[in-house]
Amino acid sequence: MTAPEVQLDIAVGGGSSIAGTLVRPCREVPGVLFVHGWGGDREQYITRAREVTKLGCVSLTIDLRGHGAAAGDRDNVTREQNLQDVLAAYDVLAKSGDVDREAIAIVGSSYGAYLATIATTQRPVRWLGLRVPALYKDDDWDTPKQKLDKEALRAYRTQVHGADANRALAACAGFEGDVLIVESEHDHAVPHATIESYMKACQRARSLTYRIVDGADHGLSTPEAQRAYTALLASWLREMVFGARAG
């Protein structure tokens, strides 16, 4: 984010002038879109969104269809519908008058992280934060997510997959921004093989940061795990945002 500059001729009297360069502060700031996991809601990211505003960012948290007040419709929601939710939220954030469209991050957890990766193929994203990113087969994309074969998914996630075998991994393979991948030490929903699949896919990323939250489960069910992840995420975003400003 380069500060806007205006070249000036400053009259100094006697028909003479001097040259000046006026450097204005950046009016636009980074934007961060938070996408919760399956069964979550926007409230789970409110604390982190408030923390990110201290970095001078605009944050947006959302309830995907089938969640929050619309939780009663969860049985019928498809991945395509939730992807469209993410894209619509991105567009609202990007069109905010305060947001720099070249400095937008998407931060997702589990199912939300999976959707976030695919969103990068349809919208410009500079930073991608993935906490315990889930992985799904490309088959049955339009089948309600709740009706997918859970046992088949568990087996699928225990294997390391190549980027050419999965839509989300292919998105990661094409992503050239900065990536954060966070694993939980005791995660029974997203095994290490899935994390490894994502890490191997991010070959073209400008930077890849990998962290483990010690003692944490998939849902960060303890206050200590919640605080650890919030601090980790804030530290990474601070590095990304301040680095962009310096650059």
GUKOL-102901 format. One record per residue (C-alpha): x, y, z; residue in one letter. Coordinates in pm, whole numbers, padded with zeros to 5 digits, always signed. Example, Ala and Ser with C-alpha at 12.3 -4.5 7.8 and 13.67 -1.06 7.14 Angstrom:
GUKOL-102901
+01230-00450+00780A;+01367-00106+00714S;
end
This chain:
GUKOL-102901
+00000+00000+00000M;+00195+00297-00128T;+00096+00630+00020A;-00056+00857-00247P;+00176+01133-00360E;+00097+01465-00527V;+00362+01668-00708Q;+00335+02041-00629L;+00472+02372-00747D;+00486+02600-00444I;+00490+02973-00517A;+00757+03149-00311V;+00715+03503-00443G;+00879+03706-00717G;+00735+03475-00979G;+00943+03184-00850S;+00829+02847-00722S;+00977+02541-00562I;+00892+02180-00622A;+00731+01972-00356G;+00595+01620-00314T;+00297+01591-00084L;+00268+01245+00069V;-00073+01173+00213R;-00151+00898+00462P;-00315+00592+00310C;-00688+00638+00335R;-00760+00280+00248E;-00691+00001+00495V;-00672-00379+00473P;-00991-00582+00499G;-01030-00918+00673V;-01320-01157+00607L;-01374-01423+00873F;-01550-01748+00774V;-01659-01984+01050H;-01664-02361+01035G;-01958-02598+00993W;-02192-02555+01287G;-02034-02225+01392G;-02145-01867+01355D;-02011-01513+01324R;-01998-01463+01702E;-01705-01703+01722Q;-01488-01451+01539Y;-01609-01128+01698I;-01325-01118+01953T;-01066-01179+01682R;-01227-00924+01454A;-01201-00664+01730R;-00838-00757+01784E;-00766-00711+01414V;-00918-00363+01412T;-00630-00259+01638K;-00404-00319+01339L;-00602-00066+01140G;-00809-00321+00947C;-01178-00344+00863V;-01319-00684+00958S;-01635-00866+00854L;-01778-01174+01024T;-02073-01359+00873I;-02325-01635+00931D;-02316-01878+00639L;-02652-02004+00521R;-02771-02279+00752G;-02605-02114+01052H;-02682-01848+01307G;-03047-01746+01287A;-03091-01974+00984A;-02958-02288+01156A;-03288-02464+01092G;-03207-02480+00721D;-02870-02651+00768R;-02983-02990+00636D;-03041-02846+00288N;-02738-02619+00243V;-02482-02711-00023T;-02117-02618-00059R;-02203-02414-00367E;-02451-02204-00168Q;-02202-02141+00111N;-01930-02053-00140L;-02165-01794-00286Q;-02217-01662+00070D;-01841-01613+00105V;-01815-01437-00232L;-02109-01208-00154A;-01955-01116+00181A;-01619-01052+00013Y;-01787-00814-00232D;-01950-00618+00050V;-01615-00587+00229L;-01428-00492-00089A;-01681-00221-00175K;-01645-00056+00162S;-01500+00289+00108G;-01228+00228+00365D;-01094-00101+00227V;-00795-00139-00002D;-00906-00397-00258R;-00547-00510-00304E;-00509-00589+00065A;-00785-00832+00159I;-00744-01138+00378A;-00979-01432+00422I;-00946-01621+00748V;-01141-01945+00780G;-01175-02239+01015S;-01233-02599+00907S;-01519-02591+00653Y;-01480-02214+00632G;-01111-02254+00551A;-01199-02501+00275Y;-01441-02248+00124L;-01184-01969+00164A;-00931-02150-00052T;-01181-02193-00336I;-01287-01829-00305A;-00932-01725-00399T;-00995-01857-00751T;-01283-01614-00795Q;-01175-01306-00602R;-00836-01137-00543P;-00703-01234-00200V;-00367-01124-00061R;-00356-01318+00265W;-00513-01655+00343L;-00547-01781+00699G;-00647-02147+00731L;-00715-02300+01072R;-00762-02679+01067V;-00874-02665+00701P;-01116-02946+00620A;-01105-03135+00292L;-01395-03272+00089Y;-01420-03481-00224K;-01514-03290-00536D;-01796-03537-00595D;-02146-03437-00487D;-02059-03067-00479W;-02428-02978-00502D;-02540-03239-00248T;-02642-03087+00087P;-02328-03086+00297K;-02506-03248+00591Q;-02587-03551+00375K;-02230-03633+00271L;-02092-03971+00375D;-01904-03891+00697K;-01716-04220+00715E;-01596-04180+00357A;-01479-03827+00441L;-01283-03948+00743R;-01107-04205+00529A;-01040-03947+00257Y;-00876-03710+00502R;-00634-03971+00634T;-00460-03975+00296Q;-00229-03714+00144V;-00374-03586-00183H;-00214-03400-00471G;-00329-03060-00590A;-00461-03209-00913D;-00701-03432-00722A;-00905-03177-00532N;-01062-02838-00604R;-00950-02675-00280A;-00594-02803-00315L;-00582-02686-00675A;-00686-02341-00553A;-00398-02346-00305C;-00158-02452-00580A;-00250-02143-00778G;-00247-01900-00485F;+00048-01659-00482E;-00023-01462-00167G;+00078-01529+00194D;-00064-01832+00373V;-00105-01927+00739L;-00194-02288+00822I;-00280-02373+01181V;-00315-02729+01311E;-00459-02846+01642S;-00243-03095+01829E;-00535-03325+01916H;-00759-03291+01612D;-00975-03594+01537H;-01172-03427+01256A;-00882-03298+01045V;-00582-03535+01072P;-00227-03431+00992H;-00248-03591+00646A;-00502-03326+00548T;-00280-03049+00680I;+00008-03200+00485E;-00204-03200+00168S;-00269-02829+00205Y;+00093-02747+00284M;+00223-02940-00015K;-00027-02763-00239A;+00092-02413-00142C;+00404-02428-00358Q;+00355-02088-00520R;+00265-01897-00205A;+00474-01587-00135R;+00517-01719+00220S;+00383-02016+00414L;+00359-02010+00793T;+00271-02330+00976Y;+00183-02347+01345R;+00043-02603+01589I;-00177-02503+01883V;-00048-02725+02163D;-00312-02927+02349G;-00595-02799+02128A;-00874-03002+01975D;-01055-02929+01648H;-01297-02678+01794G;-01054-02502+02034L;-01280-02602+02321S;-01064-02458+02600T;-01010-02088+02680P;-00635-02145+02663E;-00656-02279+02308A;-00884-01992+02204Q;-00640-01735+02340R;-00343-01909+02182A;-00502-01907+01838Y;-00619-01547+01868T;-00266-01436+01962A;-00114-01642+01682L;-00354-01505+01421L;-00311-01145+01537A;+00068-01180+01527S;+00063-01317+01172W;-00177-01052+01046L;+00031-00782+01214R;+00338-00906+01030E;+00149-00918+00700M;-00021-00578+00735V;+00282-00389+00864F;+00501-00553+00603G;+00262-00440+00331A;+00264-00085+00464R;+00640-00078+00480A;+00662-00217+00130G;
end
